[in-house]
């Protein structure tokens, strides 16, 4: 029987990856060319995951 491993939650790591990918995408496409979905896809999380880590526009 296979052992199921749960990934450790690392909210600070995910939050940092979101910011890094957002910075990269904005530098490539401009602010108006980037959506939350683009960022989520680049990080490998759902759009809801982005809103979980950033519930408002304040960093």
FIKOLZA-1660 file (N, C-alpha, C; in steps of 0.1 Angstrom, whole numbers, plus 5000, padded with zeros to 4 digits):
% residues 59
   i   px   py   pz ch aa at
   1 5008 4988 5000  A  X  N
   1 5000 5000 5000  A  X CA
   1 5009 5012 5000  A  X  C
   2 5005 5022 4992  A  X  N
   2 5013 5034 4991  A  X CA
   2 5010 5043 5003  A  X  C
   3 5020 5050 5007  A  X  N
   3 5019 5060 5018  A  X CA
   3 5016 5073 5012  A  X  C
   4 5005 5079 5017  A  X  N
   4 5002 5093 5013  A  X CA
   4 5008 5103 5021  A  X  C
   5 5016 5112 5015  A  X  N
   5 5023 5122 5022  A  X CA
   5 5016 5136 5020  A  X  C
   6 5013 5143 5031  A  X  N
   6 5008 5156 5030  A  X CA
   6 5019 5166 5029  A  X  C
   7 5018 5175 5020  A  X  N
   7 5028 5186 5019  A  X CA
   7 5027 5195 5031  A  X  C
   8 5038 5198 5037  A  X  N
   8 5039 5208 5048  A  X CA
   8 5034 5222 5043  A  X  C
   9 5026 5228 5051  A  X  N
   9 5022 5241 5047  A  X CA
   9 5033 5251 5050  A  X  C
  10 5036 5259 5041  A  X  N
  10 5046 5269 5042  A  X CA
  10 5041 5282 5037  A  X  C
  11 5032 5289 5044  A  X  N
  11 5026 5301 5039  A  X CA
  11 5036 5312 5035  A  X  C
  12 5047 5314 5042  A  X  N
  12 5056 5324 5039  A  X CA
  12 5064 5321 5026  A  X  C
  13 5066 5309 5023  A  X  N
  13 5073 5305 5011  A  X CA
  13 5064 5307 4999  A  X  C
  14 5051 5303 5000  A  X  N
  14 5041 5306 4990  A  X CA
  14 5039 5320 4987  A  X  C
  15 5038 5328 4998  A  X  N
  15 5036 5343 4997  A  X CA
  15 5048 5349 4989  A  X  C
  16 5060 5345 4993  A  X  N
  16 5072 5350 4986  A  X CA
  16 5072 5346 4971  A  X  C
  17 5068 5334 4968  A  X  N
  17 5067 5329 4954  A  X CA
  17 5057 5337 4946  A  X  C
  18 5046 5340 4952  A  X  N
  18 5035 5348 4946  A  X CA
  18 5041 5362 4942  A  X  C
  19 5048 5369 4952  A  X  N
  19 5053 5382 4949  A  X CA
  19 5064 5381 4938  A  X  C
  20 5073 5371 4939  A  X  N
  20 5083 5370 4929  A  X CA
  20 5077 5368 4915  A  X  C
  21 5068 5359 4913  A  X  N
  21 5062 5357 4900  A  X CA
  21 5054 5369 4895  A  X  C
  22 5047 5375 4904  A  X  N
  22 5040 5388 4900  A  X CA
  22 5050 5398 4895  A  X  C
  23 5061 5400 4902  A  X  N
  23 5071 5409 4897  A  X CA
  23 5076 5406 4883  A  X  C
  24 5079 5393 4881  A  X  N
  24 5084 5388 4868  A  X CA
  24 5074 5391 4857  A  X  C
  25 5062 5387 4860  A  X  N
  25 5051 5388 4850  A  X CA
  25 5048 5403 4846  A  X  C
  26 5048 5411 4857  A  X  N
  26 5046 5426 4854  A  X CA
  26 5057 5432 4846  A  X  C
  27 5069 5428 4849  A  X  N
  27 5081 5433 4842  A  X CA
  27 5080 5429 4827  A  X  C
  28 5075 5417 4824  A  X  N
  28 5074 5412 4811  A  X CA
  28 5062 5418 4803  A  X  C
  29 5050 5418 4810  A  X  N
  29 5038 5422 4803  A  X CA
  29 5032 5435 4807  A  X  C
  30 5037 5442 4817  A  X  N
  30 5031 5454 4822  A  X CA
  30 5020 5451 4831  A  X  C
  31 5017 5460 4840  A  X  N
  31 5007 5458 4850  A  X CA
  31 4993 5455 4845  A  X  C
  32 4989 5461 4834  A  X  N
  32 4976 5458 4828  A  X CA
  32 4975 5445 4820  A  X  C
  33 4987 5439 4818  A  X  N
  33 4987 5426 4811  A  X CA
  33 4988 5414 4819  A  X  C
  34 4987 5416 4832  A  X  N
  34 4988 5405 4842  A  X CA
  34 4975 5403 4850  A  X  C
  35 4970 5391 4851  A  X  N
  35 4958 5388 4859  A  X CA
  35 4962 5380 4871  A  X  C
  36 4953 5379 4880  A  X  N
  36 4955 5370 4892  A  X CA
  36 4957 5356 4887  A  X  C
  37 4949 5352 4877  A  X  N
  37 4950 5338 4872  A  X CA
  37 4964 5336 4866  A  X  C
  38 4970 5346 4859  A  X  N
  38 4983 5344 4854  A  X CA
  38 4993 5341 4865  A  X  C
  39 4992 5349 4876  A  X  N
  39 5001 5348 4887  A  X CA
  39 4999 5334 4894  A  X  C
  40 4987 5330 4896  A  X  N
  40 4984 5317 4902  A  X CA
  40 4990 5306 4894  A  X  C
  41 4988 5306 4881  A  X  N
  41 4993 5296 4872  A  X CA
  41 5008 5295 4873  A  X  C
  42 5015 5307 4873  A  X  N
  42 5029 5307 4873  A  X CA
  42 5035 5301 4886  A  X  C
  43 5027 5303 4897  A  X  N
  43 5031 5298 4910  A  X CA
  43 5028 5283 4912  A  X  C
  44 5017 5279 4905  A  X  N
  44 5013 5265 4906  A  X CA
  44 5002 5263 4917  A  X  C
  45 4994 5274 4919  A  X  N
  45 4984 5273 4929  A  X CA
  45 4971 5278 4922  A  X  C
  46 4960 5277 4930  A  X  N
  46 4947 5282 4924  A  X CA
  46 4946 5297 4927  A  X  C
  47 4936 5303 4919  A  X  N
  47 4934 5318 4921  A  X CA
  47 4929 5320 4935  A  X  C
  48 4921 5311 4941  A  X  N
  48 4917 5312 4955  A  X CA
  48 4929 5312 4964  A  X  C
  49 4939 5304 4961  A  X  N
  49 4951 5304 4969  A  X CA
  49 4958 5317 4970  A  X  C
  50 4958 5325 4958  A  X  N
  50 4964 5338 4958  A  X CA
  50 4956 5347 4968  A  X  C
  51 4943 5346 4967  A  X  N
  51 4934 5355 4976  A  X CA
  51 4935 5350 4990  A  X  C
  52 4938 5338 4993  A  X  N
  52 4940 5333 5006  A  X CA
  52 4953 5340 5013  A  X  C
  53 4963 5341 5005  A  X  N
  53 4976 5347 5010  A  X CA
  53 4975 5362 5009  A  X  C
  54 4967 5368 5000  A  X  N
  54 4966 5382 4999  A  X CA
  54 4951 5386 4998  A  X  C
  55 4945 5386 5010  A  X  N
  55 4930 5389 5010  A  X CA
  55 4926 5403 5006  A  X  C
  56 4936 5412 5006  A  X  N
  56 4934 5426 5002  A  X CA
  56 4946 5431 4995  A  X  C
  57 4946 5444 4990  A  X  N
  57 4957 5449 4982  A  X CA
  57 4969 5454 4991  A  X  C
  58 4967 5453 5004  A  X  N
  58 4979 5457 5012  A  X CA
  58 4988 5446 5013  A  X  C
  59 5001 5449 5012  A  X  N
  59 5012 5439 5012  A  X CA
  59 5016 5437 5026  A  X  C
% end
